[in-house]
Amino acid sequence: MRIESLLQHDVVERILERLAVNSLPRFKAVSKQWKSTIESQFFQGKHLTHRQQSGDPVVLMVTVYNDDSPHVGSLLLGSRRTRNPTTLII
């Protein structure tokens, strides 16, 4: 049975919003719908808002599309107190 048939997608989104940002890339492999959700600006905004409201570090997720490569993504991790955020290229 497919995961999409077990959970409504809005429930999946609420779960994904609460995950640590470093967990999200592996969940993009679950399905095309999950990948599309995680890469959407709307979801990224909700994820950032949830992190800010929960007191967790500020997390900025950036997705960059380039004609020379199929997909390049980067994550900028930091907090309000961090002067030098960490950048991860995925």
ZANU-851915 format. One record per residue: residue in one letter; x, y, z of N, C-alpha, C, O in turn. Coordinates in pm, whole numbers, plus 50000, padded with zeros to 5 digits. Layout:
<nodes>
AXYZXYZXYZXYZ;...
</nodes>
This chain:
<nodes>
M500854988250000500005000050000500905012450000501875013150074;R500565022149917501355034349905501105043650023499995044150078;I502145050850061502045060050175500985070850150500315075250244;E500825075050023499855085449991498425081050023497575089450053;S498165068050016496815063350044496555061650194495405060150236;L497595061950274497435060450418497195073650490496455074250587;L497835084250441497735097250506497255107750405497685107750290;Q496375116550448496005127750364497205137050353498005138150447;H497345143650239498555151550216498695163250313499825166850348;D497605169250357497725180150453498315175450586499005182950654;V498025163050623498615157150744500115155150723500925157950812;V500475150250606501895148250573502625161650580503715162350637;E502045172150524502675185350528502905190050671503965195450702;R501925188150756502075192550896503195184850966503915190551049;I503335172150933504425164150991505765169150938506695171251015;L505855171050807507105175650746507525189350798508715191950814;E506565198050826506865211450880507645210651011508435219551042;R507425200151086508005199051219509345191751220509985190751325;L509755186651107511025179351100512195189051094512065200351047;A513325184451142514555192251130514895193750983514645184650903;V515475205050947515765207750807516715197350747516615194350628;N517625191950827518565182050772517895168650744518495160150680;S516675166550790515925154350760515145155350629514835145050568;L514845167350586513955169150471514495163350340513705157550265;P515785164750308516235159250179515935144450160515585140250049;R516065136450262515805122150244514315119250223513965109350160;F513435127850274512005125850255511545129750115510435126250074;K512385137050041512045140349903512015127749816511405127749709;A512685117149860512735104749782511485096049802511315086149730;V510625099449896509445091149924508495090949806508025080349765;S508195102649751507295103349636507495116549564508095125849618;K506985117249443507065129749367506285140849437506695152449434;Q505165137249498504345147249568505085152849689505055164949712;W505755144349765506505149149881507655157949835507915168449895;K508355153949730509465161749676508965175549633509565185749667;S507875175749560507295188249514506895197149632507105209249629;T506315191149734505905198549853507105204749922507105216749952;I508135196849949509315201550022510035212549944510595221650005;E510025211849812510725221749730509895234249704510415244049650;S508615234149741507755245749712508065257349807508385255249924;Q507975269449755508205281349837507175282349948507505286850058;F505945278349921504895278850023505275270250143505185274750257;F505705257750117506095248850226507305254450299507355254250422;Q508285259350225509505264550287509175276250379509785277750485;G508225284550338507795295550424507115290550551507355295750660;K506255280350536505585274650653506595268050746506485269050868;H507585261250689508615254650769509405264950848509665263050967;L509795275850783510535286450850509695292750961510195295051071;T508425295550933507535301451033507405292251155507445296951268;H507255279351130507145269751241508415269851325508345269651448;R509575270151261510855270351334510965282951418511405282351533;Q510565294351362510655306851436509715306851557510085311451665;Q508515301651539507535301551648507875291351755507505293051871;S508585280751718508895270351815510155273451895510495266151988;G510855284151859512065287651932513295280351882514385282151936;D513145272051779514295265351719515095275551639514625286551613;P516305271951600517115281151520516395285151392515605277451336;V516685297151347516135301851221516755293651109517975291951105;V515935288751020516415280550909515875286450781514665288350765;L516765289350689516355294250559516655283450457517795279250441;M515615278950387515805268650285515725275650149514745282450119;V516745273750069516795280049938516945269249833517795260349846;T516135269849730516265260549618516595268649494515895278249460;V517665264749425518115271849307518025262349187518535251249192;Y517385266849082517315259048959518225265548856518265277748843;N518965257148784519945261948690519815253948561519625241748567;D519915260448447519825253348319520975243648297520825233748225;D522125246248358523295237848339523245224948419523925215248385;S522455224648524522345212448604520865210348635520105219948646;P520455197748651519035195048673518485201248801517345206048802;H519265201348907518765206849033519945209449125520765200649150;V520015221449174521025224949274520275230949391519465239949372;G520525226149510519865231649627520865235449733521955229649739;S520525244949814521385248549926520525251950046519375256250032;L521085249950162520405253150287521295262650365522495260150380;L520735273450415521455282850498520925281250640519755283850666;L521785276850729521365274050866521985284250961523165287550950;G521185289251051521695298651148520625302051248519555295851250;S520895311651332519905316351428520065331351441520955337351382;R519205337351518519285351851538520605355751604521065367051588;R521195346551678522445349551748523685345951666524795349551705;T523515339151554524645334551475525075345351377524275350151296;R526345349051384526865358851289527325352251160527265358451053;N527775339751167528255332451050527435319751032527785309351087;P526355320550955525535308650936526285298050855527245301150785;T525835285750865526405274650793525635272650664524405273050663;T526355270650555525705268050427526025253850385527195249850382;L525005246150352525155232550304524675232050160523585236850129;I525475226250073525065224349934524605209949921525345200649952;I523365208049874522835194449860522505191649715522045180649683;
</nodes>
